[in-house]
Amino acid sequence: MSSLSKIIAGILLVAGIVLAFLAWRLASHTPAPAPAAPPVAANEAPAAPPVTFYPVVVAREAIPAGTRIDAGKMLAVAQWQVKLSNSFDTTAPLDGAVTRVDVAVGDPIVPSLLAQGLAKQLKPGERALAVAVDEVIGGGNRIAPGDLVDVFFMIEKSQEVPGGQARLLQSQLRVLAYGTHSVDGPEEKSVLQQGPGQPAKTAVLAVPVEQINDLILASRAGRLQLALRPVGDDATPDVDLFAKRGTVLATRADLTPAQREALLTGPNRAFAGDSLLQLDGSTTAARAPTPRVAAPAGGGGGAGRTIEIVRGDKSERVRY
């Protein structure tokens, strides 16, 4: 063998050894196979998302219309899967609210079921009454909703009133609204009404129901005057110092003591009524038609007798 052949054979032998070494290294560093995914059952469904619940205040019991709500007894918080628009999530804001309509058990409480506006500002036994005002009657239009006022009235001499007078009619009445402004806030104006404000023409007062008759009579027969009270002044007249007024309607004679006590309640006192003669203080008892027997006409017998019935400023003669 020639020397050239020996050299080529040596090179090939070395190359074979190198390739064999590289093959061994690669075989010894082969990566481990990835873990196989667990088999999926053919009928297994994907996991459902968690259910979200929303607190909604509902009626625990049936609540009749006009009921003042006791939140602790009449309401409960339920969990609904749907968020209800305009609902309440706690009972605290509803304590003392008044229902406008009947509410069934389980019904959600929403604002449309509750009394809104000035009705929420009235205390038990009060009514909202509007009276006509102008700049003078309303204290130069300086009276605002929420103020307390005294109501004076002036009345001139007439056939029913023997003399003109002025006196305090009702004391410490709350002003619920004056003009377009109320304790609930100013009235919302449209774009076309953005001009100068109009002077107030009415004031809405919170009046005890038994005093509404006085206010109506005085406003029709005379002139009212509102006097603004200072803050913190609680002085009121002591009505027990003066003679009691009678009523228009006579009471039954066979009333029990409990029924006579009930005559003093606001609604019954308002139903009994007041007259202008009572209001001006000219009498302390209701005036009923007074029969007066006239002398026999022409001195004749009973067939010619008449009786004169007087009703206020009118009289009528009737034969009997």
Secondary structure, 3 states (H helix, E strand, C coil): CCHHHHHHHHHHHHHHHHHHHHHHHHHHCCCCCCCCCCCCCCCCCCCCCCCCCEEEEEECCCECCCCECCHHHHEEEEEECCCCCCCCCCCHHHCCCEECCCECCCCECCHHHECCHHHHHCCCCEEEEEEECCCCCCCCCCCCCCCEEEEEEEECCCCCCCCCEEEEEEEEEEEEEECCEECCEECCCCHHHCCCCCCCCEEEEEEEHHHHHHHHHHHHHCEEEEEECCCCCCCCCCHHHCCCCCCCCCCCCCCCHHHHHHCCCHHHHHHHCCCHHHHCCCCCCCCCCEEEECCCHHHCCHHHCEEEEEECCEEEEEEC
